[in-house]
Amino acid sequence: MDLERLFTSDEELMAILSTIADLGLKDAWLAAGTLRNYVWNSLSGKNGLEEMSDVDVVFFDPELSYEASCQIERDLQKRFPNYQWELKNQVYMHIHSPNTLPYTSACDAVSKYPERCTAIAARLKEDKLELFLPYGDEDIMNFIVRTTPHFTENSARMETYRKRQQKKDWRNKWKNLQIMDI
């Protein structure tokens, strides 16, 4: 399965990407669990967006305040109440990952997510789909969950990864997952 073809063939997903592009946020992407779950649902014969819990929008803008990004999130929720929007300025998000320096871009942040299969982002740039897959698509396409190098190199981050795996309980949704590094 080709991810670009999968994403561009879904009108609803493309509408979400278009909405994100229309926000005009700096370095903005649809990312993480939204896309990971979409792929796993599609590979499992389910509707890609069917079991999506939220729409993860990441961006990087040192000039946009936390309050302003919260307002944009609230506006999105009002305009599109059928989704749970999560708008996160990656300028501030490094504090949620133990012993992590500030990120330099949205892609830098995505590359340092806990799992390789979660390190995925997509956006529309000049009406063309652009994908960011710092670790390729092998893990996500094969239902493999393993840490990114950023998490592997630090024991506190590895503990965060292990707790996250217990909390997420993804195997209830996708029975054929292989969870590694626990």
N, C-alpha and C positions, 0 to 999 in steps of 0.2 A: 504494500500500500504506500502510495506517495502522499506525504503529509500536505504538500502544497495543493495537490488535486483534491484531497479530502476536505481541506478547509475552504477552498474556493467554490466547491460544489454545494456548500451549505449556505443558503440565503440568509438564514437567521444569524449565523456566525459572522458572515460578511457584513451584515447590518450592524452588529455590535462593533466590529472593527472600524466601520465607517463612522459610527458615533464617537468612538475614541479619537479617531483622526480629526473629526470636526471640533473637538474640544480645544485644539490648538496648544495642548500641553507640550512642554519640551521633552524630547526623548521618551515618548509615551508608547507603551506596548500592552497588549493583552498577554497575560503570562500565567505561569505556574499551574496551580490545580485546575483552573478553568480548562486549559488546553490538555493537560495530562489526562484529566477525567474524560474529556471529549474523545481523545484518541482511544482510551481503554474502553469506553462505552461503545464506540464505533467498531472496534475490533471484536467486541463481545456480542455484536448483533443488536445493540440497543441504540436508541436515538442518542446522538452525541451530546446534546444539551439536556437530555432527560433528567439525569441525576445530578446536575450541576448545582452546587450549593451557593456559589457566588461567582461574580465576574471580577477577576483579579486584574486591576489596571495598575501598572507600575510606570512611574515617570521619574525624571531627575531634573529638578529645578531649584537651585539654591535660593532663588529670589521669591519663590512662592511660599507664603506662610502656611503653617499647619492649619490655621483657621480657614484660610482661603481654599485649601484642598478639601477640607471637611464640607465647606459650602458647596463646592462642585459636586462632591459625592451626594449630598442631600438633594441637589437639583436633579442629578441623574436618577436618583431613587424616585423622585416625584414624576419625572418624565417617563421613566421605564420601570414601573413598580413590579413587573413580572420577574425582575432580576434583583439579586442582592449585590449591589455594587460595592467593591472594596478598592478604593483609590489610595495608593500609597506612594508618597514622595520618597524615593530611595535615598535622598540626602540624609534622612533621619533613621533609616531602618537598620543600619549596622548595629545599633544598640541592642537589637534582639538576637544577635548572634555573638556568643561569648568570645572575647578577645579578638574582635574584628575591627580593623581600621575603617574609617569612613569610605563609602563607595565613591567611585569616580564617575559612574554613569549607571543608567538602568541596566545595561548589559553586564557591567561589572557585578552588580548586585545579583542578577539572575544566575551568573556563573558561580556564585557562592551560596546558592540555595542548598538546603540539606541533601537532596537527592538529585542524581543526574536526570532522572525521568521528570523531575519537577523543573529542571533548568531548561525551560522552553518559553519562547516568546514569539509573538507575531504582531505585525502592524501593517497598515496600509501606508505606503509612501508613494506619493504621486500616483495614487489609485492602483498600485501594484503591491501584491502581498510580499512582505519581507519576513523571513523566518530567522530566528536566532536560536541555534542549538549548539552550545559550546562543547557538548560531549556527544554530538551526533544523535541519531534517532534509534540506535540499536536497543538501548534499555527500554525506552518507552514502547517500542514496537513489539518487544518480547516480554512485556510484563515483568521487568527486572527492576527492583528497587535497591539501589546502593548509593553510598555516600559520594559526594563530590570531593575532589582533593582538598578543598578548603576545610571540610568537616573532618576528614580523615587525619589531618595533621595536628589536631588539637583534642585532648581528652575531654575538656569541658564541652566542646562542640559535639563530640561523639555521644556524650551523655544526653545532650539535647536531642540528637538524632534518635537515640534509642527510646526516649520518652515520647517523642513525636510518633514513632512507629506504633507504640502501644496505644496512644490516644487515637490515632487515625483509624486503626482497625480496618484497613483497606481490603483485607481478605474476605470480609463479609460481602463486599460488592463485587470483587473480582477474584474468584476462587483460584485462578491459576497464577497468581502473583508469586514471585520468588523474592523474598526479602532477605537481603544480605547485610553483612556488617553489624549484626546485632550481637 
